[in-house]
Amino acid sequence: MKFRDTTTVRANWRVVGGGLAVLLSAICFYLSTATIRWAQIRGIHPAPSFYVLTRLLLGFVIVTALLGIRRRSPRPKKYALLIGRAVANSVAVYCFYQAVQTTTVSHANILNMTYPIFVALITWGFLPEQRDRRMMIALGAAFAGIVLILYPAQMTFNHNHLWGIGSAISAALAIICLNLSRKVHDSETVLFYMFGIGSLIIYAGFHQHMVIHQAGDVIYLLTCGAFGIAGQYLITLGFRYVSAVEGSIISSTRILIAAFIGPLIAIDPALTTRGWLGALLIFMANVYLAVHKTNRGRNQAKRQLRQVKGR
């Protein structure tokens, strides 16, 4: 009896620790973008592509070191999935950081966190069984939220917000590639190729912008990159101990974090009433999509079990 109780307690603590890791990852992802704003306030302006390259190179060094410590090598099987993940992730992060530099940290983070909506929309087109009325309502509410973010007041439109939308669409494609890639690759292999190929792509496309003007550039580049990589590893760790629903909901709190502390941390203008309504609609849509996906998976498993028993 004591053994069972101890096992249960340990399992519960792992869930708590996993949830905390996912929450900390959301904070780290936010702080990586806040770092870009802090640099701007101090008159330091590395190009968004330089921030992306620094983040990818740091990640590549870390994952290579981990593989070396474990005396393992990457085990690629389907290069198309690994390349697709690397390209989509690189584009997503570049668009994300571009949105931060040209709009606000709050708006960039909120729009970036619409990627679950685009994942649902893309997969919806290929999977007819997902097309139900509740899903349509959730997607409709989400897009209403996006419109409210894009038009926060007096129906004025800032075309730079399209960088945030671009980051979400690219991130959705990266997530789809990741989900397919995980079926045949371990996490280290996916990360190795994502960071490695991504670094080559960004450097090849933007090498002319990789210029260090002062010592402050290095400090902010490394700080931004470190927060981004910390967020990447914390979310990977956290999802080992929490369910997909719990992890997705906790991860989506970055929307609320950006809305609440943006004016305090990143010196962002406070969200308008329309902006707050948009942020809440997007957050609730993300929560519903996470729950809906898990319930659909459970129902499919039950149907398969009944078919097996019927035979």
N, C-alpha and C positions, 0 to 999 in steps of 0.2 A: 504494500500500500504506500509506504514511504517512497519507494522507488518511483511509482507512478506519479505521486505528487511532485517529486523533484523533477521528473521529466517534463511534467506539465508546466511547472514554474519556469524551467529553462526555455521551453518552447514559447511561453508568453513573453519572456524577456527578450527573446530573439525577435519576436514580432514587434515589440516596442522599439527595440534597437533598429530594426529594419525601417520602421516608420520614421524614426528620428533621422536616419541616414537619408531617406528620400526628401524629408523636409529640409535638411541641411543642404542637399543638392540644389533644391529650388532657390535657397538663399544664395548659394555660391554662384549659380547661373545669373542671378540678379546682380550680385556684386561685381561680376565680371563686366557687365554692361555699365554699372555705376562708375567703375574705374575709368571707362572711356570718357564719361561726363566730367569726372574730377580732373582728368588730364586737360580737357577742353577749357575748363574754368581757369586752370593755371597757364593757359596759353600754349599747351603742348598738344601737337596735332599729328601723331603718326597716322598713316593711311589705314582705313579699315582692313585692307588686305594684309598689312603688316601685323595687325593684331591677330588675324586669322592664322597667318603663317607661324607666328610665335606659339599660339595655342597648339597647332598641329605638330610642330617640331617637339615641343615639350612632351606631348602625348606619345610621340614616336619614341623618344628617348626612354620614357618610363616603361612603356610596354616592351621595348627591346631589352631593357634591364631585367624586367620580370621574367621574360622568356629565358634570358641567360642564367638567372638564379635558379630557375626550375630545370635548366638544361633541356629545354625544349625548343623546337623550331616551329614556325607557322606551318599549318597543314591545309593549304588551299585545295579546293575541289572544284568549285564553280567560280571561275574568275569573273564572269559577267555580273554575278551578284555582288562580289567584293568591289568591283570597279563601280558598279551602279551606286552602291552605298557610299563609297568614297566621293564620287562626283556630286551626288545629291547633298551629302552632308557639307561639303566644302561650299557649295552654292548657298545652302541654307545659312551657314554661319556668316558668310560674307554679306548676304542681304540683311541679316540680323544686325550686324555691327554697323552697316551702312545706315540702317534705320535709326540706330541709336545716335549716330553723329548728325543726322539731318532732321530728326524729329525730337521726341522726348524719350527718356528711358522707360517711362511708364507705358506709353503707347507702343513702343517697340516690343516690350515684353508681352503685353496683352495680345497684340496681333500675332506674335510668334507662337503663343500658346493656343492659337486656333488650329494648329496642325492636326489634332485628333479629329476635328470636323472635316478636314480635307482628306484624311485617311478614310473616314467613313464614306465620304462622297465618292472617292475614287473606287473603293472596293464595292460600293453600292452599285456602281455601273456594271461590275463584272459578276456580282452575286445576286441574282434576282430574289433569292429567299430572304434577303435582308430588307427588302422593300416593304415596309409596313407603315401604317398611319402614324404611329408614335415616333418612328424614326424621322418621318417627314416633318412632323411638328418640331422635333428637337433641332433638326437642321435648319428649319425656317426661323426658329428662335435664335439660333446661333448666328445666322446671317443678318438678322435684324440687329443683333448686338454688334456685329462687325460694321454695319452701316452707321450705327450710333457712335462708334469709335472713330470712323473715318470722317463723320460730319458732327463734331462735338458741339458746335454752337453756330447759330445763324446759317446753318447749312453750308459752311465754307469747307472746301476740300483742299487738303494739302497733298499734292501728288507724291511727296516723299513717303507717305504712308504705304505706298505700293511696295516699298522695300520690305516692310513688315509682312505684308501679304505674301510677297515672293518668298520670304524666309519660311513662312508656314507651309506653303505648297511644296517647296523643296524638302523641308523637314518631313512632310508626309510621305513623299517618295522615298526618302532615306529610311523611314520607319518600315515601309513596306518591303524594301530591299533587305533590311535587317531581319525582319520576321522570316523571310524566305531563307536568308543566309544562315540563320541560327539552326535550321533543320539539318544542315550539313557541315557547319563550321563551329568550332569553339570560340568563346568570346575573345581570347587573345589573338586568334588569327584574324577575326573581323577587325579588331582595333588596330592591329599591326598594319594591315593594308589600308584601312581608312585613314590613319594618320600619315602613313608613308606616301600613298598615292595622292592624298589631299595636299600634302606639302609640295609635291612636285607640280601639281596643277596650279596652285596659287602662285608659286614662285615663277613658273613659266608665263603665267598670264599677267602678273603684276610686278615683276622684278624691278622695274624702273621706279617703283614707289617704295622699295625697301631701303630707305635712307634714314640714318640716325643723325638728327640735328643737334641734340644735346643729351646730357646724361639722363635727364628726366624721361626721355623717350624710352630708354632701356627699363627704367623702374616701372613705368606704367605698362609697357608691353608685357613684361614678366609677371606683374601683378594680375593683369587681366587674364593672361594665359593660365596662370596658376589656379585662379578661381574657376576658370572654365574646365580645366582637367580635374580639379577636385570634385566639381559637380558631376562630371562624367563618371568617375569611379564611385562616388557615393550613391548615385542612382542605380548603378550596376549592382553594388553591394546590397542596397536596400531591397531591391526587387527579388533577392534570393529568399527573403524572410517574410515578405508581405504578399498578399494576393494582388492580382492584376488590378482589381477594382480599388483596393486600398492605395496601392502605389500610384495609380492614375489620378485619383482624387487628391492625394497629398501633393503630387507633383503639380497639379493644376492650381495649387494655392499660390504659385508664383504670380498669377493674375492679381490676387488680392494683395500680396506683398507689394507688387509694383504700384497698385492703386493707393495703398495706405501710406507707404513710407517714401514714395517717390519725391514728394515735396520736401521731406526731411533729409533724406540721404543724397538724392541726386539733384536737388534744387529744381525739381520739375514744377510746372504750374499745377495746381490742384485740378483734379478731374471735375468737369462740369456734371450737373445732374444727368445729362444725356450720356456722358462718358461713364459714369458709375453704373447706370442702367445697362449700358452695353457690356461693361466688364462682368456684371452679375449674370447677364444672359449667356455670355460665352462660358463662364465658369459652370453654370448649371447644366448647360448643354454637354460640356466635357464630362461632368459627373454622370449624367444620364447615359451617354455613349459608353462609358466604362462599365456601368452596371448592365446595360443592354447586351454588350458583347459577352460578358461572363455568363449571363442567363442563357443566351443563345447557345453558348458552348455546352452548358450543362444539359440543355434540352436535346441537343444533338447527341450527346453521349448517352442519354437515357433512351433515345430512339434506337441507337445502335445496339444498346444492351437488350432491348426488347426484341429486336430482329434476331439477335444471336440466340436468345432463349426460345423464340418462336421456331427456330430451326431444330 
